Amino acid sequence: MKHFNRSYVGAAALCALAGGAAVQAAELSQETLRNLNTAMHGEAYAAFKYRAYAEVARKRGNEALARLFEESANVEANEHFAREADASGLVSFDARNLGEAMAGEYQENTKMYVGFADAAQKAGDKKVAAMFRQIAADEGDHFQKFKEALVNLKNPPNANISEEQRHESEHR
């Protein structure tokens, strides 16, 4: 399987917005928070893996197996991950969420994927090294978009114009 449907990208992050009774993360022990983090990584990985499996099963004509994988993926993401994310306090207010996203994308862009690419290149795995470099560039793009969104959140582009000017710009 070379590529899977990009509509699944970001599903895990969106799942964190699902409801549920939240336990205040500040009340949790460090061990419990680490366990929640490990569990969320496992649930997100399983959800995406099962979606990829479903796509392959569907391409091979096995619709029943595809549905089984998709149903399981939905439980992993929309129930398990979402409840764990809620319990851990993963999702916060917009500015904090953007800051967390920027930190992750920056680390992936400047350190993680660069290191992975260098190691793959050294091992002779040139195609994988090139893939890691391309993904690093994508992560840099994500960082920039999140950065722009944070600036716009703090200083909305239309914050200093009149209601009449805003109405005119919306109807052009």
MARKE-159352 format. One record per residue (C-alpha): residue number from 1; residue in three letters; chain; x, y, z. Coordinates in steps of 0.2 Angstrom, whole numbers. Layout:
BEGIN
<node><seq>NUM</seq><type>ALA</type><mol>A</mol><x>X</x><y>Y</y><z>Z</z></node>
...
//
This chain:
BEGIN
<node><seq>1</seq><type>MET</type><mol>A</mol><x>0</x><y>0</y><z>0</z></node>
<node><seq>2</seq><type>LYS</type><mol>A</mol><x>8</x><y>16</y><z>-6</z></node>
<node><seq>3</seq><type>HIS</type><mol>A</mol><x>-5</x><y>29</y><z>-2</z></node>
<node><seq>4</seq><type>PHE</type><mol>A</mol><x>-21</x><y>29</y><z>9</z></node>
<node><seq>5</seq><type>ASN</type><mol>A</mol><x>-36</x><y>41</y><z>8</z></node>
<node><seq>6</seq><type>ARG</type><mol>A</mol><x>-30</x><y>58</y><z>14</z></node>
<node><seq>7</seq><type>SER</type><mol>A</mol><x>-47</x><y>61</y><z>21</z></node>
<node><seq>8</seq><type>TYR</type><mol>A</mol><x>-41</x><y>51</y><z>36</z></node>
<node><seq>9</seq><type>VAL</type><mol>A</mol><x>-27</x><y>63</y><z>40</z></node>
<node><seq>10</seq><type>GLY</type><mol>A</mol><x>-31</x><y>73</y><z>55</z></node>
<node><seq>11</seq><type>ALA</type><mol>A</mol><x>-45</x><y>62</y><z>61</z></node>
<node><seq>12</seq><type>ALA</type><mol>A</mol><x>-37</x><y>58</y><z>77</z></node>
<node><seq>13</seq><type>ALA</type><mol>A</mol><x>-35</x><y>76</y><z>81</z></node>
<node><seq>14</seq><type>LEU</type><mol>A</mol><x>-53</x><y>79</y><z>78</z></node>
<node><seq>15</seq><type>CYS</type><mol>A</mol><x>-58</x><y>65</y><z>88</z></node>
<node><seq>16</seq><type>ALA</type><mol>A</mol><x>-51</x><y>74</y><z>104</z></node>
<node><seq>17</seq><type>LEU</type><mol>A</mol><x>-66</x><y>86</y><z>102</z></node>
<node><seq>18</seq><type>ALA</type><mol>A</mol><x>-79</x><y>72</y><z>106</z></node>
<node><seq>19</seq><type>GLY</type><mol>A</mol><x>-88</x><y>73</y><z>122</z></node>
<node><seq>20</seq><type>GLY</type><mol>A</mol><x>-87</x><y>64</y><z>138</z></node>
<node><seq>21</seq><type>ALA</type><mol>A</mol><x>-85</x><y>68</y><z>157</z></node>
<node><seq>22</seq><type>ALA</type><mol>A</mol><x>-68</x><y>76</y><z>159</z></node>
<node><seq>23</seq><type>VAL</type><mol>A</mol><x>-56</x><y>72</y><z>173</z></node>
<node><seq>24</seq><type>GLN</type><mol>A</mol><x>-46</x><y>87</y><z>177</z></node>
<node><seq>25</seq><type>ALA</type><mol>A</mol><x>-29</x><y>83</y><z>171</z></node>
<node><seq>26</seq><type>ALA</type><mol>A</mol><x>-21</x><y>93</y><z>185</z></node>
<node><seq>27</seq><type>GLU</type><mol>A</mol><x>-28</x><y>81</y><z>197</z></node>
<node><seq>28</seq><type>LEU</type><mol>A</mol><x>-20</x><y>66</y><z>188</z></node>
<node><seq>29</seq><type>SER</type><mol>A</mol><x>-3</x><y>59</y><z>193</z></node>
<node><seq>30</seq><type>GLN</type><mol>A</mol><x>12</x><y>60</y><z>181</z></node>
<node><seq>31</seq><type>GLU</type><mol>A</mol><x>11</x><y>41</y><z>179</z></node>
<node><seq>32</seq><type>THR</type><mol>A</mol><x>-8</x><y>42</y><z>174</z></node>
<node><seq>33</seq><type>LEU</type><mol>A</mol><x>-4</x><y>56</y><z>162</z></node>
<node><seq>34</seq><type>ARG</type><mol>A</mol><x>10</x><y>46</y><z>154</z></node>
<node><seq>35</seq><type>ASN</type><mol>A</mol><x>-1</x><y>31</y><z>152</z></node>
<node><seq>36</seq><type>LEU</type><mol>A</mol><x>-15</x><y>41</y><z>144</z></node>
<node><seq>37</seq><type>ASN</type><mol>A</mol><x>-2</x><y>48</y><z>132</z></node>
<node><seq>38</seq><type>THR</type><mol>A</mol><x>4</x><y>31</y><z>128</z></node>
<node><seq>39</seq><type>ALA</type><mol>A</mol><x>-14</x><y>25</y><z>126</z></node>
<node><seq>40</seq><type>MET</type><mol>A</mol><x>-19</x><y>39</y><z>114</z></node>
<node><seq>41</seq><type>HIS</type><mol>A</mol><x>-4</x><y>36</y><z>103</z></node>
<node><seq>42</seq><type>GLY</type><mol>A</mol><x>-9</x><y>17</y><z>102</z></node>
<node><seq>43</seq><type>GLU</type><mol>A</mol><x>-27</x><y>21</y><z>99</z></node>
<node><seq>44</seq><type>ALA</type><mol>A</mol><x>-23</x><y>34</y><z>85</z></node>
<node><seq>45</seq><type>TYR</type><mol>A</mol><x>-10</x><y>22</y><z>77</z></node>
<node><seq>46</seq><type>ALA</type><mol>A</mol><x>-23</x><y>8</y><z>77</z></node>
<node><seq>47</seq><type>ALA</type><mol>A</mol><x>-37</x><y>19</y><z>70</z></node>
<node><seq>48</seq><type>PHE</type><mol>A</mol><x>-26</x><y>25</y><z>55</z></node>
<node><seq>49</seq><type>LYS</type><mol>A</mol><x>-19</x><y>7</y><z>53</z></node>
<node><seq>50</seq><type>TYR</type><mol>A</mol><x>-37</x><y>0</y><z>52</z></node>
<node><seq>51</seq><type>ARG</type><mol>A</mol><x>-42</x><y>13</y><z>40</z></node>
<node><seq>52</seq><type>ALA</type><mol>A</mol><x>-28</x><y>8</y><z>29</z></node>
<node><seq>53</seq><type>TYR</type><mol>A</mol><x>-32</x><y>-10</y><z>30</z></node>
<node><seq>54</seq><type>ALA</type><mol>A</mol><x>-50</x><y>-6</y><z>26</z></node>
<node><seq>55</seq><type>GLU</type><mol>A</mol><x>-45</x><y>3</y><z>10</z></node>
<node><seq>56</seq><type>VAL</type><mol>A</mol><x>-34</x><y>-12</y><z>4</z></node>
<node><seq>57</seq><type>ALA</type><mol>A</mol><x>-49</x><y>-24</y><z>9</z></node>
<node><seq>58</seq><type>ARG</type><mol>A</mol><x>-61</x><y>-13</y><z>-1</z></node>
<node><seq>59</seq><type>LYS</type><mol>A</mol><x>-49</x><y>-12</y><z>-16</z></node>
<node><seq>60</seq><type>ARG</type><mol>A</mol><x>-48</x><y>-31</y><z>-16</z></node>
<node><seq>61</seq><type>GLY</type><mol>A</mol><x>-67</x><y>-33</y><z>-16</z></node>
<node><seq>62</seq><type>ASN</type><mol>A</mol><x>-69</x><y>-38</y><z>2</z></node>
<node><seq>63</seq><type>GLU</type><mol>A</mol><x>-82</x><y>-25</y><z>8</z></node>
<node><seq>64</seq><type>ALA</type><mol>A</mol><x>-87</x><y>-34</y><z>24</z></node>
<node><seq>65</seq><type>LEU</type><mol>A</mol><x>-69</x><y>-34</y><z>30</z></node>
<node><seq>66</seq><type>ALA</type><mol>A</mol><x>-67</x><y>-16</y><z>25</z></node>
<node><seq>67</seq><type>ARG</type><mol>A</mol><x>-82</x><y>-12</y><z>35</z></node>
<node><seq>68</seq><type>LEU</type><mol>A</mol><x>-76</x><y>-22</y><z>50</z></node>
<node><seq>69</seq><type>PHE</type><mol>A</mol><x>-59</x><y>-12</y><z>50</z></node>
<node><seq>70</seq><type>GLU</type><mol>A</mol><x>-68</x><y>5</y><z>48</z></node>
<node><seq>71</seq><type>GLU</type><mol>A</mol><x>-80</x><y>1</y><z>62</z></node>
<node><seq>72</seq><type>SER</type><mol>A</mol><x>-65</x><y>-4</y><z>73</z></node>
<node><seq>73</seq><type>ALA</type><mol>A</mol><x>-56</x><y>12</y><z>68</z></node>
<node><seq>74</seq><type>ASN</type><mol>A</mol><x>-70</x><y>23</y><z>72</z></node>
<node><seq>75</seq><type>VAL</type><mol>A</mol><x>-71</x><y>15</y><z>90</z></node>
<node><seq>76</seq><type>GLU</type><mol>A</mol><x>-52</x><y>17</y><z>92</z></node>
<node><seq>77</seq><type>ALA</type><mol>A</mol><x>-53</x><y>36</y><z>87</z></node>
<node><seq>78</seq><type>ASN</type><mol>A</mol><x>-71</x><y>42</y><z>91</z></node>
<node><seq>79</seq><type>GLU</type><mol>A</mol><x>-72</x><y>33</y><z>108</z></node>
<node><seq>80</seq><type>HIS</type><mol>A</mol><x>-56</x><y>27</y><z>115</z></node>
<node><seq>81</seq><type>PHE</type><mol>A</mol><x>-44</x><y>41</y><z>109</z></node>
<node><seq>82</seq><type>ALA</type><mol>A</mol><x>-58</x><y>54</y><z>112</z></node>
<node><seq>83</seq><type>ARG</type><mol>A</mol><x>-61</x><y>49</y><z>130</z></node>
<node><seq>84</seq><type>GLU</type><mol>A</mol><x>-42</x><y>48</y><z>134</z></node>
<node><seq>85</seq><type>ALA</type><mol>A</mol><x>-39</x><y>65</y><z>126</z></node>
<node><seq>86</seq><type>ASP</type><mol>A</mol><x>-53</x><y>72</y><z>137</z></node>
<node><seq>87</seq><type>ALA</type><mol>A</mol><x>-47</x><y>64</y><z>153</z></node>
<node><seq>88</seq><type>SER</type><mol>A</mol><x>-29</x><y>70</y><z>149</z></node>
<node><seq>89</seq><type>GLY</type><mol>A</mol><x>-34</x><y>88</y><z>145</z></node>
<node><seq>90</seq><type>LEU</type><mol>A</mol><x>-26</x><y>87</y><z>128</z></node>
<node><seq>91</seq><type>VAL</type><mol>A</mol><x>-38</x><y>100</y><z>120</z></node>
<node><seq>92</seq><type>SER</type><mol>A</mol><x>-38</x><y>117</y><z>127</z></node>
<node><seq>93</seq><type>PHE</type><mol>A</mol><x>-42</x><y>135</y><z>120</z></node>
<node><seq>94</seq><type>ASP</type><mol>A</mol><x>-37</x><y>140</y><z>102</z></node>
<node><seq>95</seq><type>ALA</type><mol>A</mol><x>-21</x><y>149</y><z>106</z></node>
<node><seq>96</seq><type>ARG</type><mol>A</mol><x>-14</x><y>135</y><z>117</z></node>
<node><seq>97</seq><type>ASN</type><mol>A</mol><x>-19</x><y>122</y><z>104</z></node>
<node><seq>98</seq><type>LEU</type><mol>A</mol><x>-10</x><y>132</y><z>90</z></node>
<node><seq>99</seq><type>GLY</type><mol>A</mol><x>5</x><y>134</y><z>101</z></node>
<node><seq>100</seq><type>GLU</type><mol>A</mol><x>6</x><y>115</y><z>105</z></node>
<node><seq>101</seq><type>ALA</type><mol>A</mol><x>3</x><y>111</y><z>86</z></node>
<node><seq>102</seq><type>MET</type><mol>A</mol><x>17</x><y>123</y><z>81</z></node>
<node><seq>103</seq><type>ALA</type><mol>A</mol><x>29</x><y>116</y><z>94</z></node>
<node><seq>104</seq><type>GLY</type><mol>A</mol><x>26</x><y>98</y><z>87</z></node>
<node><seq>105</seq><type>GLU</type><mol>A</mol><x>27</x><y>103</y><z>69</z></node>
<node><seq>106</seq><type>TYR</type><mol>A</mol><x>43</x><y>113</y><z>72</z></node>
<node><seq>107</seq><type>GLN</type><mol>A</mol><x>51</x><y>98</y><z>80</z></node>
<node><seq>108</seq><type>GLU</type><mol>A</mol><x>46</x><y>87</y><z>66</z></node>
<node><seq>109</seq><type>ASN</type><mol>A</mol><x>52</x><y>99</y><z>53</z></node>
<node><seq>110</seq><type>THR</type><mol>A</mol><x>69</x><y>103</y><z>60</z></node>
<node><seq>111</seq><type>LYS</type><mol>A</mol><x>74</x><y>88</y><z>71</z></node>
<node><seq>112</seq><type>MET</type><mol>A</mol><x>64</x><y>72</y><z>69</z></node>
<node><seq>113</seq><type>TYR</type><mol>A</mol><x>62</x><y>70</y><z>51</z></node>
<node><seq>114</seq><type>VAL</type><mol>A</mol><x>79</x><y>77</y><z>47</z></node>
<node><seq>115</seq><type>GLY</type><mol>A</mol><x>87</x><y>64</y><z>59</z></node>
<node><seq>116</seq><type>PHE</type><mol>A</mol><x>76</x><y>51</y><z>51</z></node>
<node><seq>117</seq><type>ALA</type><mol>A</mol><x>82</x><y>56</y><z>33</z></node>
<node><seq>118</seq><type>ASP</type><mol>A</mol><x>100</x><y>57</y><z>38</z></node>
<node><seq>119</seq><type>ALA</type><mol>A</mol><x>99</x><y>39</y><z>46</z></node>
<node><seq>120</seq><type>ALA</type><mol>A</mol><x>90</x><y>32</y><z>31</z></node>
<node><seq>121</seq><type>GLN</type><mol>A</mol><x>102</x><y>40</y><z>19</z></node>
<node><seq>122</seq><type>LYS</type><mol>A</mol><x>117</x><y>33</y><z>29</z></node>
<node><seq>123</seq><type>ALA</type><mol>A</mol><x>109</x><y>16</y><z>29</z></node>
<node><seq>124</seq><type>GLY</type><mol>A</mol><x>107</x><y>17</y><z>10</z></node>
<node><seq>125</seq><type>ASP</type><mol>A</mol><x>88</x><y>18</y><z>10</z></node>
<node><seq>126</seq><type>LYS</type><mol>A</mol><x>88</x><y>33</y><z>-2</z></node>
<node><seq>127</seq><type>LYS</type><mol>A</mol><x>69</x><y>32</y><z>-6</z></node>
<node><seq>128</seq><type>VAL</type><mol>A</mol><x>64</x><y>33</y><z>12</z></node>
<node><seq>129</seq><type>ALA</type><mol>A</mol><x>77</x><y>47</y><z>15</z></node>
<node><seq>130</seq><type>ALA</type><mol>A</mol><x>69</x><y>57</y><z>1</z></node>
<node><seq>131</seq><type>MET</type><mol>A</mol><x>51</x><y>53</y><z>8</z></node>
<node><seq>132</seq><type>PHE</type><mol>A</mol><x>57</x><y>59</y><z>26</z></node>
<node><seq>133</seq><type>ARG</type><mol>A</mol><x>64</x><y>75</y><z>18</z></node>
<node><seq>134</seq><type>GLN</type><mol>A</mol><x>48</x><y>79</y><z>9</z></node>
<node><seq>135</seq><type>ILE</type><mol>A</mol><x>38</x><y>76</y><z>25</z></node>
<node><seq>136</seq><type>ALA</type><mol>A</mol><x>49</x><y>87</y><z>34</z></node>
<node><seq>137</seq><type>ALA</type><mol>A</mol><x>45</x><y>101</y><z>22</z></node>
<node><seq>138</seq><type>ASP</type><mol>A</mol><x>27</x><y>97</y><z>24</z></node>
<node><seq>139</seq><type>GLU</type><mol>A</mol><x>29</x><y>99</y><z>43</z></node>
<node><seq>140</seq><type>GLY</type><mol>A</mol><x>37</x><y>116</y><z>40</z></node>
<node><seq>141</seq><type>ASP</type><mol>A</mol><x>22</x><y>121</y><z>30</z></node>
<node><seq>142</seq><type>HIS</type><mol>A</mol><x>10</x><y>116</y><z>43</z></node>
<node><seq>143</seq><type>PHE</type><mol>A</mol><x>21</x><y>126</y><z>56</z></node>
<node><seq>144</seq><type>GLN</type><mol>A</mol><x>19</x><y>142</y><z>45</z></node>
<node><seq>145</seq><type>LYS</type><mol>A</mol><x>1</x><y>139</y><z>43</z></node>
<node><seq>146</seq><type>PHE</type><mol>A</mol><x>-2</x><y>137</y><z>62</z></node>
<node><seq>147</seq><type>LYS</type><mol>A</mol><x>9</x><y>152</y><z>65</z></node>
<node><seq>148</seq><type>GLU</type><mol>A</mol><x>-1</x><y>163</y><z>53</z></node>
<node><seq>149</seq><type>ALA</type><mol>A</mol><x>-17</x><y>156</y><z>61</z></node>
<node><seq>150</seq><type>LEU</type><mol>A</mol><x>-11</x><y>161</y><z>79</z></node>
<node><seq>151</seq><type>VAL</type><mol>A</mol><x>-6</x><y>179</y><z>73</z></node>
<node><seq>152</seq><type>ASN</type><mol>A</mol><x>-24</x><y>180</y><z>65</z></node>
<node><seq>153</seq><type>LEU</type><mol>A</mol><x>-32</x><y>174</y><z>81</z></node>
<node><seq>154</seq><type>LYS</type><mol>A</mol><x>-23</x><y>187</y><z>91</z></node>
<node><seq>155</seq><type>ASN</type><mol>A</mol><x>-25</x><y>201</y><z>78</z></node>
<node><seq>156</seq><type>PRO</type><mol>A</mol><x>-40</x><y>197</y><z>67</z></node>
<node><seq>157</seq><type>PRO</type><mol>A</mol><x>-37</x><y>204</y><z>49</z></node>
<node><seq>158</seq><type>ASN</type><mol>A</mol><x>-53</x><y>213</y><z>49</z></node>
<node><seq>159</seq><type>ALA</type><mol>A</mol><x>-53</x><y>219</y><z>67</z></node>
<node><seq>160</seq><type>ASN</type><mol>A</mol><x>-49</x><y>237</y><z>64</z></node>
<node><seq>161</seq><type>ILE</type><mol>A</mol><x>-62</x><y>240</y><z>50</z></node>
<node><seq>162</seq><type>SER</type><mol>A</mol><x>-80</x><y>247</y><z>51</z></node>
<node><seq>163</seq><type>GLU</type><mol>A</mol><x>-95</x><y>236</y><z>50</z></node>
<node><seq>164</seq><type>GLU</type><mol>A</mol><x>-99</x><y>244</y><z>33</z></node>
<node><seq>165</seq><type>GLN</type><mol>A</mol><x>-81</x><y>240</y><z>26</z></node>
<node><seq>166</seq><type>ARG</type><mol>A</mol><x>-83</x><y>222</y><z>32</z></node>
<node><seq>167</seq><type>HIS</type><mol>A</mol><x>-99</x><y>220</y><z>23</z></node>
<node><seq>168</seq><type>GLU</type><mol>A</mol><x>-92</x><y>228</y><z>7</z></node>
<node><seq>169</seq><type>SER</type><mol>A</mol><x>-77</x><y>216</y><z>7</z></node>
<node><seq>170</seq><type>GLU</type><mol>A</mol><x>-88</x><y>201</y><z>10</z></node>
<node><seq>171</seq><type>HIS</type><mol>A</mol><x>-99</x><y>205</y><z>-5</z></node>
<node><seq>172</seq><type>ARG</type><mol>A</mol><x>-85</x><y>208</y><z>-18</z></node>
//
